[in-house]
Amino acid sequence: MLTAHLLRLLELRDFEDRSLGVKRLHLGVVEDPMAPERFFVAGERQAVVPTPSLTSHEAFDSGVELGAAEARRLLDHGRQAYAVSRRVETRQQVNDLPVLRMREDRP
């Protein structure tokens, strides 16, 4: 599912587009098995952070909306993570990501 989402983001935003003067979408993968998975959407005025589902034990379909001050701090966090990440900016880079499968014996 993540692969399909990343491919859709690539369709929506050209990574080479600098029409507003700066790059506006940053995708990267931090390959540290000890680091927890995290993802968020943040701008300078607002951010949304996914949280565990309120109705399902495996989903992350809920979220918390953050205001401007918190969003700016989250942007700083994202910049630090992006600086050490492997960039994902092309269809080929998305397709090269390893796909993790659920164990077959899982109920």
N, C-alpha and C positions, 0 to 999 in steps of 0.2 A: 504494500500500500504506500509506503514512503516513496518508493521509486516512481510510482504514478504521480504522486503529489509533486515531487521534484521536477519531473518532466513537464507538468502543467505550469509550474512557476517559470520554467525556462521559456515556455510559449508566451507567457504574459509579459515578461520583462527581458529585453535584450541586454546582456551584460556589457556590451560595448557602448550602450546608449549613455551619453553624457550631456543630453539636451538641457538638463537643469544644472550642469556644471560639475556634478559629482555622480559617482556610482550610487544607485539607490537600492540595490538588492545584493545582499551578501550571503552566500551559502558556503558552509565549510563543515568538514567532519573532523572532530578531534578524536584521534584513535588512541585512546587511553582506556584500557579495560577496567581500571580502577575508578574512572570518573563516571558519575551517574549520567544517564541520558537526560538531556534537557533541550527544550526548544521553546521559543517565544517569538512574539511579534512586537517590535517596539519602534516608536518614533519619538520625537522630541516632546510631544504633548501627551502621549498616551501609550500604554502597553497592555498586552493581554498575555497572561501566562496560563497555559493549560494545567489543569489539576486532575487528580483521579476522578473517575466518573462517580456521580451520585447514585447511579442505578446499576452499574455493572462492575464486576471485580477486575476486569482486564482492560477496560477502555480509559482513555483520557479525553472525554468528550465534554468536560466542564472547564471553566476557566475563571480567572480573577482579573478584573480590569484595574489597572493602576493609573494614577494621575501623573502629572507632569514631572514632579520631583523624582518620584520612583522610576518613571520611564527613563529619565536621563541617567540614573544610576545603572539601570538594566542595560542601556546602550553602552555604557562603559564596560560592563561585564561582557557584553557581546563583542566589543572591539578587542578585548584581551583574548577571548576564546578564538576569534577569527584570526588573530595574528599568529596563532600556533596551529591553525587548522590546515587540512588539505582542502584546497578550493574545489568546489563542485559548480562548474560554470558551463559545461557543455553536455550534450546528450550522451556522448561517449563516456564522460566522467561519471555520469549517473549510472549508465549501464555497467561500468566497471566496479561499482560498489558491491561488496560482498552481500549476498542475501542470506539472512539467517532464517532458518526454518524451525518450527516447533518440533519438539521431540515426538516421534511417532507413538511412544507409549504414554503420552500425556492424556489424561481423561478429558 
